Each structure stands twice: as C-alpha cells, then as structure tokens.
C-alpha cells in the first residue's frame, strides 16, 4: 500500500470511529473539518442544517480551469468495514 492509500485508510478509520446518529453529527463534522483544515486551497463552512461544505481552489497559477466536482455523503451513518487484501493489493469496503 502506498502513502496515499495509507492516508485514505487513516481518514476512513478516523471518520468511522466518530459516534454518529441522525441529527447528532457534530463529531463526524468536526473530524471532517479538522481533516480539511490541513489542506491548502480548501475553504470550509457548515450550513444551517449542519452539512459540511468545502470548496477547493487550485492555487497553481498555471492550472487549467476544470468543471466542478461534487462529493456528497451522509455523516450520520458512517459505519462500514474496510478489508485489505495484501496479496492482491486491493481495498474493499462493505
């Protein structure tokens, strides 16, 4: 597993460790905000419903404009399992 894959697993493990239930999403929201706070070019906020909104701006002056991409997920049900197949070098989620 390379460094990027390890970091992705660390983030998923950290998010999954946050207790959450519908309308009680403060802990996963805080984890997401803290994780995004370390990234350059990312601005975050929470809306009136508690959703985390993040905007990424490519700070490179030579960056070509690209169409926007949106990622959406529920914070109240982050429960899942990650399976690492070290022989095949695959990561599975369920």
PDB file as gemmi writes it, atoms N, CA and C in Angstrom:
CRYST1    1.000    1.000    1.000  90.00  90.00  90.00 P 1                      
ATOM      1  N   UNK A   1       0.859  -1.170   0.000  1.00  0.00           N  
ATOM      2  CA  UNK A   1       0.000   0.000   0.000  1.00  0.00           C  
ATOM      3  C   UNK A   1       0.907   1.235   0.000  1.00  0.00           C  
ATOM      4  N   UNK A   2       0.624   2.165  -0.904  1.00  0.00           N  
ATOM      5  CA  UNK A   2       1.457   3.358  -0.965  1.00  0.00           C  
ATOM      6  C   UNK A   2       0.993   4.405   0.055  1.00  0.00           C  
ATOM      7  N   UNK A   3       1.707   5.508   0.113  1.00  0.00           N  
ATOM      8  CA  UNK A   3       1.442   6.544   1.120  1.00  0.00           C  
ATOM      9  C   UNK A   3       0.041   7.138   0.971  1.00  0.00           C  
ATOM     10  N   UNK A   4      -0.402   7.376  -0.254  1.00  0.00           N  
ATOM     11  CA  UNK A   4      -1.733   7.941  -0.480  1.00  0.00           C  
ATOM     12  C   UNK A   4      -2.823   6.976  -0.014  1.00  0.00           C  
ATOM     13  N   UNK A   5      -2.651   5.697  -0.306  1.00  0.00           N  
ATOM     14  CA  UNK A   5      -3.625   4.697   0.139  1.00  0.00           C  
ATOM     15  C   UNK A   5      -3.652   4.595   1.661  1.00  0.00           C  
ATOM     16  N   UNK A   6      -2.475   4.637   2.295  1.00  0.00           N  
ATOM     17  CA  UNK A   6      -2.427   4.595   3.767  1.00  0.00           C  
ATOM     18  C   UNK A   6      -3.155   5.797   4.360  1.00  0.00           C  
ATOM     19  N   UNK A   7      -2.942   6.976   3.775  1.00  0.00           N  
ATOM     20  CA  UNK A   7      -3.607   8.183   4.284  1.00  0.00           C  
ATOM     21  C   UNK A   7      -5.119   8.070   4.117  1.00  0.00           C  
ATOM     22  N   UNK A   8      -5.569   7.525   2.994  1.00  0.00           N  
ATOM     23  CA  UNK A   8      -7.005   7.336   2.776  1.00  0.00           C  
ATOM     24  C   UNK A   8      -7.593   6.403   3.829  1.00  0.00           C  
ATOM     25  N   UNK A   9      -6.897   5.323   4.134  1.00  0.00           N  
ATOM     26  CA  UNK A   9      -7.367   4.383   5.158  1.00  0.00           C  
ATOM     27  C   UNK A   9      -7.390   5.060   6.526  1.00  0.00           C  
ATOM     28  N   UNK A  10      -6.360   5.845   6.850  1.00  0.00           N  
ATOM     29  CA  UNK A  10      -6.337   6.572   8.130  1.00  0.00           C  
ATOM     30  C   UNK A  10      -7.540   7.502   8.257  1.00  0.00           C  
ATOM     31  N   UNK A  11      -7.855   8.217   7.191  1.00  0.00           N  
ATOM     32  CA  UNK A  11      -9.001   9.130   7.224  1.00  0.00           C  
ATOM     33  C   UNK A  11     -10.297   8.347   7.406  1.00  0.00           C  
ATOM     34  N   UNK A  12     -10.466   7.265   6.659  1.00  0.00           N  
ATOM     35  CA  UNK A  12     -11.683   6.460   6.786  1.00  0.00           C  
ATOM     36  C   UNK A  12     -11.814   5.847   8.176  1.00  0.00           C  
ATOM     37  N   UNK A  13     -10.704   5.375   8.730  1.00  0.00           N  
ATOM     38  CA  UNK A  13     -10.744   4.820  10.087  1.00  0.00           C  
ATOM     39  C   UNK A  13     -11.117   5.900  11.096  1.00  0.00           C  
ATOM     40  N   UNK A  14     -10.540   7.084  10.944  1.00  0.00           N  
ATOM     41  CA  UNK A  14     -10.855   8.186  11.852  1.00  0.00           C  
ATOM     42  C   UNK A  14     -12.306   8.599  11.769  1.00  0.00           C  
ATOM     43  N   UNK A  15     -12.840   8.660  10.563  1.00  0.00           N  
ATOM     44  CA  UNK A  15     -14.244   9.030  10.388  1.00  0.00           C  
ATOM     45  C   UNK A  15     -15.166   7.960  10.962  1.00  0.00           C  
ATOM     46  N   UNK A  16     -14.857   6.701  10.688  1.00  0.00           N  
ATOM     47  CA  UNK A  16     -15.694   5.605  11.182  1.00  0.00           C  
ATOM     48  C   UNK A  16     -15.669   5.501  12.699  1.00  0.00           C  
ATOM     49  N   UNK A  17     -14.627   6.012  13.335  1.00  0.00           N  
ATOM     50  CA  UNK A  17     -14.522   5.952  14.798  1.00  0.00           C  
ATOM     51  C   UNK A  17     -15.366   7.018  15.492  1.00  0.00           C  
ATOM     52  N   UNK A  18     -15.938   7.953  14.730  1.00  0.00           N  
ATOM     53  CA  UNK A  18     -16.736   9.020  15.332  1.00  0.00           C  
ATOM     54  C   UNK A  18     -18.167   8.537  15.554  1.00  0.00           C  
ATOM     55  N   UNK A  19     -18.666   8.649  16.778  1.00  0.00           N  
ATOM     56  CA  UNK A  19     -20.061   8.262  17.004  1.00  0.00           C  
ATOM     57  C   UNK A  19     -20.991   9.221  16.270  1.00  0.00           C  
ATOM     58  N   UNK A  20     -22.026   8.663  15.663  1.00  0.00           N  
ATOM     59  CA  UNK A  20     -22.964   9.499  14.910  1.00  0.00           C  
ATOM     60  C   UNK A  20     -24.317   8.819  14.830  1.00  0.00           C  
ATOM     61  N   UNK A  21     -25.330   9.630  14.810  1.00  0.00           N  
ATOM     62  CA  UNK A  21     -26.708   9.183  14.617  1.00  0.00           C  
ATOM     63  C   UNK A  21     -27.435  10.335  13.939  1.00  0.00           C  
ATOM     64  N   UNK A  22     -28.582  10.082  13.319  1.00  0.00           N  
ATOM     65  CA  UNK A  22     -29.305  11.179  12.690  1.00  0.00           C  
ATOM     66  C   UNK A  22     -29.503  12.351  13.662  1.00  0.00           C  
ATOM     67  N   UNK A  23     -29.188  13.544  13.187  1.00  0.00           N  
ATOM     68  CA  UNK A  23     -29.302  14.809  13.932  1.00  0.00           C  
ATOM     69  C   UNK A  23     -28.256  14.954  15.039  1.00  0.00           C  
ATOM     70  N   UNK A  24     -27.332  14.029  15.166  1.00  0.00           N  
ATOM     71  CA  UNK A  24     -26.230  14.113  16.129  1.00  0.00           C  
ATOM     72  C   UNK A  24     -24.923  13.844  15.373  1.00  0.00           C  
ATOM     73  N   UNK A  25     -24.597  14.782  14.496  1.00  0.00           N  
ATOM     74  CA  UNK A  25     -23.486  14.588  13.571  1.00  0.00           C  
ATOM     75  C   UNK A  25     -22.307  15.507  13.869  1.00  0.00           C  
ATOM     76  N   UNK A  26     -22.253  16.065  15.074  1.00  0.00           N  
ATOM     77  CA  UNK A  26     -21.201  17.025  15.409  1.00  0.00           C  
ATOM     78  C   UNK A  26     -19.806  16.399  15.340  1.00  0.00           C  
ATOM     79  N   UNK A  27     -19.639  15.211  15.875  1.00  0.00           N  
ATOM     80  CA  UNK A  27     -18.302  14.592  15.910  1.00  0.00           C  
ATOM     81  C   UNK A  27     -17.772  14.282  14.505  1.00  0.00           C  
ATOM     82  N   UNK A  28     -18.547  13.627  13.632  1.00  0.00           N  
ATOM     83  CA  UNK A  28     -18.001  13.411  12.289  1.00  0.00           C  
ATOM     84  C   UNK A  28     -17.782  14.724  11.535  1.00  0.00           C  
ATOM     85  N   UNK A  29     -18.650  15.703  11.728  1.00  0.00           N  
ATOM     86  CA  UNK A  29     -18.468  17.000  11.066  1.00  0.00           C  
ATOM     87  C   UNK A  29     -17.176  17.657  11.527  1.00  0.00           C  
ATOM     88  N   UNK A  30     -16.924  17.617  12.819  1.00  0.00           N  
ATOM     89  CA  UNK A  30     -15.696  18.208  13.359  1.00  0.00           C  
ATOM     90  C   UNK A  30     -14.461  17.486  12.802  1.00  0.00           C  
ATOM     91  N   UNK A  31     -14.531  16.159  12.732  1.00  0.00           N  
ATOM     92  CA  UNK A  31     -13.416  15.384  12.177  1.00  0.00           C  
ATOM     93  C   UNK A  31     -13.160  15.781  10.721  1.00  0.00           C  
ATOM     94  N   UNK A  32     -14.207  15.905   9.940  1.00  0.00           N  
ATOM     95  CA  UNK A  32     -14.065  16.291   8.533  1.00  0.00           C  
ATOM     96  C   UNK A  32     -13.464  17.688   8.424  1.00  0.00           C  
ATOM     97  N   UNK A  33     -13.972  18.627   9.214  1.00  0.00           N  
ATOM     98  CA  UNK A  33     -13.453  19.997   9.179  1.00  0.00           C  
ATOM     99  C   UNK A  33     -11.987  20.047   9.585  1.00  0.00           C  
ATOM    100  N   UNK A  34     -11.609  19.292  10.606  1.00  0.00           N  
ATOM    101  CA  UNK A  34     -10.210  19.264  11.044  1.00  0.00           C  
ATOM    102  C   UNK A  34      -9.311  18.633   9.982  1.00  0.00           C  
ATOM    103  N   UNK A  35      -9.802  17.601   9.321  1.00  0.00           N  
ATOM    104  CA  UNK A  35      -9.025  16.954   8.266  1.00  0.00           C  
ATOM    105  C   UNK A  35      -8.825  17.903   7.085  1.00  0.00           C  
ATOM    106  N   UNK A  36      -9.884  18.593   6.699  1.00  0.00           N  
ATOM    107  CA  UNK A  36      -9.791  19.518   5.566  1.00  0.00           C  
ATOM    108  C   UNK A  36      -8.988  20.769   5.894  1.00  0.00           C  
ATOM    109  N   UNK A  37      -8.921  21.136   7.168  1.00  0.00           N  
ATOM    110  CA  UNK A  37      -8.196  22.348   7.574  1.00  0.00           C  
ATOM    111  C   UNK A  37      -6.713  22.253   7.244  1.00  0.00           C  
ATOM    112  N   UNK A  38      -6.187  21.055   7.101  1.00  0.00           N  
ATOM    113  CA  UNK A  38      -4.767  20.859   6.808  1.00  0.00           C  
ATOM    114  C   UNK A  38      -4.444  20.919   5.319  1.00  0.00           C  
ATOM    115  N   UNK A  39      -5.448  21.103   4.487  1.00  0.00           N  
ATOM    116  CA  UNK A  39      -5.228  21.093   3.042  1.00  0.00           C  
ATOM    117  C   UNK A  39      -5.191  22.514   2.488  1.00  0.00           C  
ATOM    118  N   UNK A  40      -4.188  22.808   1.689  1.00  0.00           N  
ATOM    119  CA  UNK A  40      -4.072  24.132   1.073  1.00  0.00           C  
ATOM    120  C   UNK A  40      -5.139  24.297  -0.002  1.00  0.00           C  
ATOM    121  N   UNK A  41      -5.710  25.481  -0.068  1.00  0.00           N  
ATOM    122  CA  UNK A  41      -6.694  25.779  -1.098  1.00  0.00           C  
ATOM    123  C   UNK A  41      -8.099  25.334  -0.766  1.00  0.00           C  
ATOM    124  N   UNK A  42      -8.328  24.826   0.442  1.00  0.00           N  
ATOM    125  CA  UNK A  42      -9.659  24.345   0.821  1.00  0.00           C  
ATOM    126  C   UNK A  42     -10.283  25.309   1.826  1.00  0.00           C  
ATOM    127  N   UNK A  43     -11.471  25.776   1.501  1.00  0.00           N  
ATOM    128  CA  UNK A  43     -12.249  26.608   2.417  1.00  0.00           C  
ATOM    129  C   UNK A  43     -13.458  25.793   2.861  1.00  0.00           C  
ATOM    130  N   UNK A  44     -13.764  25.828   4.151  1.00  0.00           N  
ATOM    131  CA  UNK A  44     -14.876  25.031   4.672  1.00  0.00           C  
ATOM    132  C   UNK A  44     -15.857  25.896   5.440  1.00  0.00           C  
ATOM    133  N   UNK A  45     -17.066  25.394   5.533  1.00  0.00           N  
ATOM    134  CA  UNK A  45     -18.097  26.021   6.369  1.00  0.00           C  
ATOM    135  C   UNK A  45     -19.175  24.981   6.635  1.00  0.00           C  
ATOM    136  N   UNK A  46     -20.040  25.289   7.572  1.00  0.00           N  
ATOM    137  CA  UNK A  46     -21.223  24.459   7.821  1.00  0.00           C  
ATOM    138  C   UNK A  46     -22.448  25.293   7.513  1.00  0.00           C  
ATOM    139  N   UNK A  47     -23.417  24.690   6.884  1.00  0.00           N  
ATOM    140  CA  UNK A  47     -24.644  25.423   6.580  1.00  0.00           C  
ATOM    141  C   UNK A  47     -25.620  25.340   7.750  1.00  0.00           C  
ATOM    142  N   UNK A  48     -26.794  25.922   7.578  1.00  0.00           N  
ATOM    143  CA  UNK A  48     -27.768  25.993   8.675  1.00  0.00           C  
ATOM    144  C   UNK A  48     -28.301  24.627   9.090  1.00  0.00           C  
ATOM    145  N   UNK A  49     -28.090  23.611   8.267  1.00  0.00           N  
ATOM    146  CA  UNK A  49     -28.551  22.262   8.590  1.00  0.00           C  
ATOM    147  C   UNK A  49     -27.442  21.401   9.192  1.00  0.00           C  
ATOM    148  N   UNK A  50     -26.230  21.940   9.275  1.00  0.00           N  
ATOM    149  CA  UNK A  50     -25.106  21.201   9.837  1.00  0.00           C  
ATOM    150  C   UNK A  50     -24.243  20.496   8.811  1.00  0.00           C  
ATOM    151  N   UNK A  51     -24.598  20.623   7.530  1.00  0.00           N  
ATOM    152  CA  UNK A  51     -23.792  19.999   6.482  1.00  0.00           C  
ATOM    153  C   UNK A  51     -22.434  20.678   6.379  1.00  0.00           C  
ATOM    154  N   UNK A  52     -21.422  19.905   6.064  1.00  0.00           N  
ATOM    155  CA  UNK A  52     -20.089  20.449   5.818  1.00  0.00           C  
ATOM    156  C   UNK A  52     -19.991  20.770   4.329  1.00  0.00           C  
ATOM    157  N   UNK A  53     -19.636  22.011   4.032  1.00  0.00           N  
ATOM    158  CA  UNK A  53     -19.442  22.460   2.657  1.00  0.00           C  
ATOM    159  C   UNK A  53     -17.964  22.807   2.509  1.00  0.00           C  
ATOM    160  N   UNK A  54     -17.317  22.247   1.516  1.00  0.00           N  
ATOM    161  CA  UNK A  54     -15.899  22.534   1.278  1.00  0.00           C  
ATOM    162  C   UNK A  54     -15.715  22.956  -0.172  1.00  0.00           C  
ATOM    163  N   UNK A  55     -14.902  23.976  -0.362  1.00  0.00           N  
ATOM    164  CA  UNK A  55     -14.556  24.453  -1.701  1.00  0.00           C  
ATOM    165  C   UNK A  55     -13.046  24.349  -1.856  1.00  0.00           C  
ATOM    166  N   UNK A  56     -12.629  23.739  -2.948  1.00  0.00           N  
ATOM    167  CA  UNK A  56     -11.198  23.621  -3.238  1.00  0.00           C  
ATOM    168  C   UNK A  56     -10.854  24.538  -4.396  1.00  0.00           C  
ATOM    169  N   UNK A  57      -9.807  25.291  -4.216  1.00  0.00           N  
ATOM    170  CA  UNK A  57      -9.299  26.149  -5.281  1.00  0.00           C  
ATOM    171  C   UNK A  57      -7.870  25.714  -5.581  1.00  0.00           C  
ATOM    172  N   UNK A  58      -7.609  25.378  -6.835  1.00  0.00           N  
ATOM    173  CA  UNK A  58      -6.252  25.025  -7.237  1.00  0.00           C  
ATOM    174  C   UNK A  58      -5.423  26.300  -7.198  1.00  0.00           C  
ATOM    175  N   UNK A  59      -4.402  26.322  -6.364  1.00  0.00           N  
ATOM    176  CA  UNK A  59      -3.611  27.525  -6.162  1.00  0.00           C  
ATOM    177  C   UNK A  59      -2.507  27.708  -7.197  1.00  0.00           C  
ATOM    178  N   UNK A  60      -2.293  26.731  -8.054  1.00  0.00           N  
ATOM    179  CA  UNK A  60      -1.252  26.848  -9.073  1.00  0.00           C  
ATOM    180  C   UNK A  60      -1.667  27.880 -10.118  1.00  0.00           C  
ATOM    181  N   UNK A  61      -0.774  28.801 -10.424  1.00  0.00           N  
ATOM    182  CA  UNK A  61      -1.112  29.868 -11.369  1.00  0.00           C  
ATOM    183  C   UNK A  61      -1.294  29.344 -12.787  1.00  0.00           C  
ATOM    184  N   UNK A  62      -0.696  28.203 -13.098  1.00  0.00           N  
ATOM    185  CA  UNK A  62      -0.814  27.654 -14.444  1.00  0.00           C  
ATOM    186  C   UNK A  62      -1.912  26.598 -14.558  1.00  0.00           C  
ATOM    187  N   UNK A  63      -2.730  26.485 -13.536  1.00  0.00           N  
ATOM    188  CA  UNK A  63      -3.775  25.454 -13.536  1.00  0.00           C  
ATOM    189  C   UNK A  63      -4.852  25.792 -14.566  1.00  0.00           C  
ATOM    190  N   UNK A  64      -5.178  24.819 -15.380  1.00  0.00           N  
ATOM    191  CA  UNK A  64      -6.240  24.998 -16.367  1.00  0.00           C  
ATOM    192  C   UNK A  64      -7.591  24.900 -15.676  1.00  0.00           C  
ATOM    193  N   UNK A  65      -8.553  25.732 -16.074  1.00  0.00           N  
ATOM    194  CA  UNK A  65      -9.894  25.633 -15.475  1.00  0.00           C  
ATOM    195  C   UNK A  65     -10.500  24.257 -15.749  1.00  0.00           C  
ATOM    196  N   UNK A  66     -11.170  23.730 -14.762  1.00  0.00           N  
ATOM    197  CA  UNK A  66     -11.819  22.425 -14.895  1.00  0.00           C  
ATOM    198  C   UNK A  66     -13.244  22.532 -14.378  1.00  0.00           C  
ATOM    199  N   UNK A  67     -14.123  21.649 -14.850  1.00  0.00           N  
ATOM    200  CA  UNK A  67     -15.501  21.684 -14.350  1.00  0.00           C  
ATOM    201  C   UNK A  67     -15.552  21.287 -12.876  1.00  0.00           C  
ATOM    202  N   UNK A  68     -16.524  21.819 -12.137  1.00  0.00           N  
ATOM    203  CA  UNK A  68     -16.628  21.472 -10.711  1.00  0.00           C  
ATOM    204  C   UNK A  68     -17.024  20.011 -10.511  1.00  0.00           C  
ATOM    205  N   UNK A  69     -16.612  19.481  -9.372  1.00  0.00           N  
ATOM    206  CA  UNK A  69     -16.968  18.119  -8.967  1.00  0.00           C  
ATOM    207  C   UNK A  69     -17.602  18.218  -7.586  1.00  0.00           C  
ATOM    208  N   UNK A  70     -18.667  17.479  -7.358  1.00  0.00           N  
ATOM    209  CA  UNK A  70     -19.322  17.473  -6.047  1.00  0.00           C  
ATOM    210  C   UNK A  70     -19.264  16.066  -5.460  1.00  0.00           C  
ATOM    211  N   UNK A  71     -18.931  15.995  -4.173  1.00  0.00           N  
ATOM    212  CA  UNK A  71     -18.975  14.743  -3.419  1.00  0.00           C  
ATOM    213  C   UNK A  71     -20.004  14.929  -2.318  1.00  0.00           C  
ATOM    214  N   UNK A  72     -20.879  13.965  -2.151  1.00  0.00           N  
ATOM    215  CA  UNK A  72     -21.890  14.046  -1.103  1.00  0.00           C  
ATOM    216  C   UNK A  72     -21.903  12.740  -0.321  1.00  0.00           C  
ATOM    217  N   UNK A  73     -22.148  12.849   0.983  1.00  0.00           N  
ATOM    218  CA  UNK A  73     -22.227  11.653   1.818  1.00  0.00           C  
ATOM    219  C   UNK A  73     -23.006  11.980   3.081  1.00  0.00           C  
ATOM    220  N   UNK A  74     -23.592  10.973   3.677  1.00  0.00           N  
ATOM    221  CA  UNK A  74     -24.270  11.132   4.960  1.00  0.00           C  
ATOM    222  C   UNK A  74     -23.247  11.036   6.080  1.00  0.00           C  
ATOM    223  N   UNK A  75     -23.304  11.970   7.027  1.00  0.00           N  
ATOM    224  CA  UNK A  75     -22.408  11.892   8.185  1.00  0.00           C  
ATOM    225  C   UNK A  75     -23.034  11.089   9.314  1.00  0.00           C  
ATOM    226  N   UNK A  76     -24.337  10.857   9.252  1.00  0.00           N  
ATOM    227  CA  UNK A  76     -24.999  10.185  10.366  1.00  0.00           C  
ATOM    228  C   UNK A  76     -24.905   8.666  10.291  1.00  0.00           C  
ATOM    229  N   UNK A  77     -24.409   8.136   9.212  1.00  0.00           N  
ATOM    230  CA  UNK A  77     -24.273   6.684   9.093  1.00  0.00           C  
ATOM    231  C   UNK A  77     -22.932   6.326   8.469  1.00  0.00           C  
ATOM    232  N   UNK A  78     -21.816   6.646   9.149  1.00  0.00           N  
ATOM    233  CA  UNK A  78     -20.521   6.350   8.538  1.00  0.00           C  
ATOM    234  C   UNK A  78     -20.050   4.915   8.741  1.00  0.00           C  
ATOM    235  N   UNK A  79     -20.905   4.059   9.296  1.00  0.00           N  
ATOM    236  CA  UNK A  79     -20.457   2.710   9.607  1.00  0.00           C  
ATOM    237  C   UNK A  79     -20.219   1.865   8.367  1.00  0.00           C  
ATOM    238  N   UNK A  80     -19.034   1.331   8.244  1.00  0.00           N  
ATOM    239  CA  UNK A  80     -18.684   0.403   7.188  1.00  0.00           C  
ATOM    240  C   UNK A  80     -17.415  -0.316   7.604  1.00  0.00           C  
ATOM    241  N   UNK A  81     -17.071  -1.319   6.865  1.00  0.00           N  
ATOM    242  CA  UNK A  81     -15.851  -2.059   7.161  1.00  0.00           C  
ATOM    243  C   UNK A  81     -14.908  -1.949   5.978  1.00  0.00           C  
ATOM    244  N   UNK A  82     -13.632  -1.900   6.280  1.00  0.00           N  
ATOM    245  CA  UNK A  82     -12.603  -1.872   5.244  1.00  0.00           C  
ATOM    246  C   UNK A  82     -11.835  -3.182   5.325  1.00  0.00           C  
ATOM    247  N   UNK A  83     -11.727  -3.843   4.203  1.00  0.00           N  
ATOM    248  CA  UNK A  83     -10.980  -5.090   4.125  1.00  0.00           C  
ATOM    249  C   UNK A  83      -9.772  -4.863   3.229  1.00  0.00           C  
ATOM    250  N   UNK A  84      -8.602  -5.180   3.726  1.00  0.00           N  
ATOM    251  CA  UNK A  84      -7.375  -5.029   2.951  1.00  0.00           C  
ATOM    252  C   UNK A  84      -6.893  -6.405   2.528  1.00  0.00           C  
ATOM    253  N   UNK A  85      -6.792  -6.606   1.236  1.00  0.00           N  
ATOM    254  CA  UNK A  85      -6.267  -7.844   0.662  1.00  0.00           C  
ATOM    255  C   UNK A  85      -4.814  -7.571   0.288  1.00  0.00           C  
ATOM    256  N   UNK A  86      -3.888  -7.937   1.176  1.00  0.00           N  
ATOM    257  CA  UNK A  86      -2.475  -7.615   0.952  1.00  0.00           C  
ATOM    258  C   UNK A  86      -1.865  -8.409  -0.197  1.00  0.00           C  
ATOM    259  N   UNK A  87      -2.405  -9.584  -0.471  1.00  0.00           N  
ATOM    260  CA  UNK A  87      -1.859 -10.373  -1.576  1.00  0.00           C  
ATOM    261  C   UNK A  87      -2.199  -9.753  -2.925  1.00  0.00           C  
ATOM    262  N   UNK A  88      -3.432  -9.323  -3.078  1.00  0.00           N  
ATOM    263  CA  UNK A  88      -3.867  -8.726  -4.342  1.00  0.00           C  
ATOM    264  C   UNK A  88      -3.715  -7.205  -4.347  1.00  0.00           C  
ATOM    265  N   UNK A  89      -3.352  -6.637  -3.186  1.00  0.00           N  
ATOM    266  CA  UNK A  89      -3.186  -5.188  -3.031  1.00  0.00           C  
ATOM    267  C   UNK A  89      -4.468  -4.428  -3.371  1.00  0.00           C  
ATOM    268  N   UNK A  90      -5.583  -4.923  -2.863  1.00  0.00           N  
ATOM    269  CA  UNK A  90      -6.876  -4.281  -3.067  1.00  0.00           C  
ATOM    270  C   UNK A  90      -7.471  -3.872  -1.734  1.00  0.00           C  
ATOM    271  N   UNK A  91      -8.262  -2.831  -1.755  1.00  0.00           N  
ATOM    272  CA  UNK A  91      -9.021  -2.399  -0.584  1.00  0.00           C  
ATOM    273  C   UNK A  91     -10.494  -2.533  -0.932  1.00  0.00           C  
ATOM    274  N   UNK A  92     -11.257  -3.196  -0.057  1.00  0.00           N  
ATOM    275  CA  UNK A  92     -12.685  -3.389  -0.271  1.00  0.00           C  
ATOM    276  C   UNK A  92     -13.446  -2.726   0.865  1.00  0.00           C  
ATOM    277  N   UNK A  93     -14.602  -2.194   0.561  1.00  0.00           N  
ATOM    278  CA  UNK A  93     -15.469  -1.646   1.607  1.00  0.00           C  
ATOM    279  C   UNK A  93     -16.804  -2.361   1.559  1.00  0.00           C  
ATOM    280  N   UNK A  94     -17.433  -2.452   2.716  1.00  0.00           N  
ATOM    281  CA  UNK A  94     -18.746  -3.090   2.799  1.00  0.00           C  
ATOM    282  C   UNK A  94     -19.576  -2.353   3.822  1.00  0.00           C  
TER     283      UNK A  94                                                      
END                                                                             
